[in-house]
């Protein structure tokens, strides 16, 4: 079970403010391309499951992920996740022809998908849903690993802080204190990036919480 704090930043200015303050704690930057797939008969989406290929820094790395049973409440996300690396060349071939996902061998996650969701047509069992790009800056700060995202959809840009933690309430408290003390507008994320992508809109306006500490 992956447990993350997810806080949505109001705009590009808020994002710049956060990344400037955290600059001394910067570890790395990942340029990600996230692509999503379903069964030809919507076998995954009908069961609230998500299959994703993520490419890092073009073809540096490719990871296939299966997520399910996602719950996002008060800025804390809980989701079952399983992932495994996939050869980038194979990943690109599957991106060009989604049906080839059914032909991939020796990948535990894709085998799970085929078996658990009953995708039996190896050549035409999968369809592509499209995707989006994300620039993720990673920081090690106050014992937390922060991922500050700039997510580029066709219909707009989303700014968000994610922090995976075994104690999400404490991590959220620390993060909220930091944002409020620095006058940075934010809100609790209400939808996953995938859900926003599928909706085709950024979904809601961020209401300032930073004024509470001013």
C-alpha positions, 0 to 999 in steps of 0.5 A: 500500500502506497500512502502519500500526502498530496498538496496542490499548489495554486499556480506557477508562482507558488511552485517557484516559491516552493522550489526556491525555498527547497533549492538547498535540499534538491536531490534530483530532477526527473522528466517523466512521460506517463502513458496509460492503458486499459483492456480492450473491453475496459477490464481495468477501468471497470474495476478502478485499476490503472495500468501505466508506463512511465518513461524517465528522462526520455529513454533512461528508464521505463517502469510499468505500474499497476494501481488499484483501490485508490482513495484520496481523502483530506490530502492523503492518498492510499493506493495499492501499487505494484511496479517493475522495470521494463526494457525501454525499447519494449516500452516504446514498441508497446506505446506505438502498438498497445496490443504488444503489451499482451505479448511481453514475457517475463514481466510480473506486473503485466502477467498479473494484469492479464491473469487478474483482469482476464485479458486473454487476447494477447495481440489485441487485448490492450488499448492506449489511453494517452497520457501527460508529461511531468517534471518532478523535482525531488528534495530531502528535507526535514527527514521527508522525501518531497516530490514537487511536480509540474504536470503538463496536460494538454488542457493546463498545468498542475502544480503539486507536492507529494510526500510518501510517508508511513506517518502521513498525518505528521508529514502533512502537518510539517508541510502545511506549517512550511507552506503557511509560514511562507505564505504559499497558497495550496489546498488538499488534492482531491483527484489523482493526476490520472483522474484529472487527465481523464476528466480533461480539466484541472477540475477545481480552483485552489483556495488559499490556506496560507492566510491562516498563519499570516 
